[in-house]
Amino acid sequence: MAAISLAPRGVEGMGSGLNRIYCSKIIKAGALLADTKTLLAHWDETRSVSENLDRFRRENIFGKASRSRVEDILAIFRQRYLTSESVTKALVTLVKGQFPAEGLTRILYFHAAQADALLHDVVTEILLTLFSRGRTALLQKSSRRRVAGILEV
């Protein structure tokens, strides 16, 4: 993990003053919704997490050109969705059962935000505040500025 020490600054809504360590993994991964659904659709429940991941590496089910990219993606999946057997099993069941895409996307975003401190803080400290004020869209330039505002670079 390429950890970088970035402590949140005092931004409206961030009253705890807690220092957090953010990592750069979100930069490498993004949402990866299509790849996540591919992984879960190909999951073999009779195999362990390690066995499934080894098989995905061998078979290159994501169709990625570089092995290092596949490794980055699998590390993110392990962090987000594969730490709890019951969560993994539930997600596999939802994907294989063709759970509605909108609901599945929300569930996957929830797990992604739970697993990544920076993503969690952006959602809870920036997006939630804006949404509560009636804002439903955010320009990329504005979002970069707001995220930079919670980081001490």
N, C-alpha and C positions, 0 to 999 in steps of 0.2 A: 504494500500500500504506500503510495506516495503521499505521506501526510505532510501537511503544511500547517503551521501554527498561525491561525487567523482568529483573533479574538473579536467577538461582536462588540461594536461600539454602542453607545447609548442612543438608540433609535426609538422613536415613539412606539410603545408597545413592548419594548425590551427592558422592562424594569428590573430584571433579576440581577444584572451586572455580572452574571456568571461568565467565566472564560470557557470557550469551547474550542475544541480542536476540530477543524474541518479538514477533509481530505479532498484530493483532486479527482477521485474516481468518477464523480458525476460528470466531469468534463469528458471523460473517455466513453461514458455509457449513454447519457441522455435517458430517454424513456425506454427505448428498445422494445416497444410493445409488440411489434410483429415477431421479433426474435423470441421474446418471452412466450408468446403463444405457440411458436414452433417448438420450443423446448418442452413446454408442458404437454403439447399434443403428442410428442414422441416419447414421453416419459414411460418407462417400464417399471410398474409398481412392484415387480418381483425382484428388482435389482436395487442395490444400495445407491446412495447419492454418488459416491465415487465411481461405481460401475457405470451408471448412466452418463456421468460427465466424461469418462474415458471413451465410451461409445460415441458420444457426440463429437469428441475431438477426432476420432478415427474416421467417422462418417461425414464430418464437416456438414452437418445438417443446416447450418446457417448460410453456407455458400460463400464464406469469407475468403479473401485472397491470402491473407496472412495468418500464420499460426499465432503470432503474438496478439492479433486482434481477437481471435477466438478465445485465447486465454484471458484477455481483459474482460470479455463478455461473460465467460463462465464464472469468473471471480465475482462479478457484479451479481449474477444470478444466485450464486451460493449465498452471498450476503443478504440479498433481498428476499428470496423465496425458499431457500433450502436449509435453513437452520432449524426448523421445526418440522418433524415428520408429518404432524397433523395438518399444518399449513400447506405443505407441499401436496399432500394427498387431496386436500380440499380444492386447491387450485387446479390440479390435474383433472379432478372430477368436473369442475366447472368448464374447463376448456374442452374436454372430450365430450361433455354433455351439451355443448354448443350454447352455453349461457349467453344471454344477450350482450353484444359487444360493448354497449355503453356502460352497463353495470360492471362487466369484467374490467374495463379500462379503469374505472374508479377504484376497484379493489386492488389492481396492480399498482396504481399510483399511491394508494394508501401504504402498501408494503414498501414501495420504493422510498417514500418519505420517512417511514419508520426506521429504515436501515441507513439513511444518509442524513447526517446532522445539518449540513448546509441546505439540502433540499427541504428538510423539515422546517428549518427556521425561515426560509424564504416563503414557504406556504403559510406558516402560522403567524409570522411577524409582518410580512409585506402583503401578500395576496389576500389574506383574510381581512386585514385592516381596510384595504381598498374595496373589497367586495362588500364589507359592511357599510361602506359609504356610497354604495350603488355603482361602483366601477366594475364593469365586466370584461374590460379589455385593457391591455397594457402594451405599449409600444416597446420594441426590443431595446431601443436606446434608453428609454426610461427605466426599464427593468435592470439593465446593466448598472445604471447610476444608483438605483435603490439597493441592489445587492452590494455594490462597492461601499455603500453607506453603512452596512452592518459589519463590514470587515475592516480590521485594522491592518493595513498592508505595510 
